[in-house]
Amino acid sequence: MIHLAFASLANRKSSAWLTILAIAVSALLLIGVERVRTQTQDNFANTISGTDLIVGARTGSTQLLLSSVFHIGALNNSMTWQSYTHIKELPGVAWNIPMALGDSFSGYPVVGTNKDFFRHFKYASQVALEFAAGSAFDADDQAVLGAEVAQRMQLNVGDEFTIAHGSGGISFSDHDAHPFQVTGILQRTGTPVDQAVYIPLAGLGLVHGELIHDDNHDNSHDAHNHGHADTQQQPVYTLSAVLLGLDNRALALRMQRQINTYREEPLSAIMPGLALTDLWRTLSLFEKALFTVSILVVATGLLGMLTALLASLRERRREMAVLRSIGAGPFTIFGLLVSEAFMLALAGVSLGVLMLFGVLHFGADWLLLHTGLLLRATPLTITEWSLVGAILAAAILLSFIPAWRAYRNALADGLTIRL
């Protein structure tokens, strides 16, 4: 039966290939949307781990999360250094990571921070940052690059570059007078860390011409050495956010309430996990709409297959009569049409999956650079296999319509050849 169906399709190559292509594009879109949804959600969930609270100026939880962790969008307000000093000294705070945003390097965000970022920031399942080359910065004019930035900009340890004011690919002014030297390149993490540049807070103040003075003495260094980035220096500018790690995670709710009711300045403290849940709840309607569109595209492709099979029935009555003359029964004719539809759907879905893997393999870097989506050509998941099975099952069910008509024609025509 399969051999006979293949020969029949080969006799109608043009229409068969068009049907296969339509189903392939449909399958590519449906499985691609599912992969974007799941891998994006996984990437978001793995971006930050071990951070109990994110603190910033009063704003929405989603905006604070996207700006501070994913470097998407911008915060309208900032937090004063005095508030940061108060927060980091609260009982129960084990460590803190100050962050100042707003500058960029060739469209990549520049994050002003300190060495605590490399000590305490974790992603995925409590995985610590590691250096692929070099080490953390030690002076105000030094920088650490994410893996993606280093690769795309072809920078190595020892190279120099300048940053610009402005983010999101829009630069308002270049800080050419204050170049930074690369001292380290981080291992690839598959998170927004790969797409950022990290410089000392003091270095950020330096390029902006802001006054900096020492706040506390670092016992391991000279407190008057303003070129050293690991001294506790107090810039007069403001911060975008602070990441907090607590001695006991059970303190998170109480400390969140304490920070949110801070009287000296309106602040927001959010829990990354809850903020991510809120974000996906917000995006759920968009996900459903996109998935629905994908289903409709698949339905269109399968209806195209159905139309092609129905349109060919009148032309193929002679073929059916010949098959009847050599002993083929009505059920054989029925099985032939079903087999043809299954082969068309299987070929289309297979081509669609190959197209998807081709896009992911050859276009992953382009997608990451232009959309920020990190998609991997991993094997199909159980859900994706289920979608493949659903497409094939739908194709078989739809093929019953032309198969039934061919069956009835075979019964009516008998051995009579109608030209």
Secondary structure as GFF3:
##gff-version 3
##sequence-region A 1 419
A	DSSP	alpha_helix	2	10	.	.	.	ID=ss1
A	DSSP	alpha_helix	13	46	.	.	.	ID=ss2
A	DSSP	beta_strand	53	57	.	.	.	ID=ss3
A	DSSP	alpha_helix	61	68	.	.	.	ID=ss4
A	DSSP	alpha_helix	81	88	.	.	.	ID=ss5
A	DSSP	beta_strand	93	105	.	.	.	ID=ss6
A	DSSP	beta_strand	108	113	.	.	.	ID=ss7
A	DSSP	alpha_helix	116	120	.	.	.	ID=ss8
A	DSSP	beta_strand	122	123	.	.	.	ID=ss9
A	DSSP	beta_strand	127	128	.	.	.	ID=ss10
A	DSSP	beta_strand	131	134	.	.	.	ID=ss11
A	DSSP	beta_strand	142	145	.	.	.	ID=ss12
A	DSSP	alpha_helix	147	153	.	.	.	ID=ss13
A	DSSP	beta_strand	160	161	.	.	.	ID=ss14
A	DSSP	beta_strand	164	165	.	.	.	ID=ss15
A	DSSP	beta_strand	173	174	.	.	.	ID=ss16
A	DSSP	beta_strand	180	186	.	.	.	ID=ss17
A	DSSP	three_ten_helix	192	195	.	.	.	ID=ss18
A	DSSP	beta_strand	197	200	.	.	.	ID=ss19
A	DSSP	alpha_helix	201	207	.	.	.	ID=ss20
A	DSSP	beta_strand	212	214	.	.	.	ID=ss21
A	DSSP	beta_strand	233	235	.	.	.	ID=ss22
A	DSSP	beta_strand	241	246	.	.	.	ID=ss23
A	DSSP	three_ten_helix	249	251	.	.	.	ID=ss24
A	DSSP	alpha_helix	252	260	.	.	.	ID=ss25
A	DSSP	beta_strand	267	270	.	.	.	ID=ss26
A	DSSP	alpha_helix	272	315	.	.	.	ID=ss27
A	DSSP	alpha_helix	317	325	.	.	.	ID=ss28
A	DSSP	alpha_helix	330	371	.	.	.	ID=ss29
A	DSSP	alpha_helix	382	413	.	.	.	ID=ss30
###
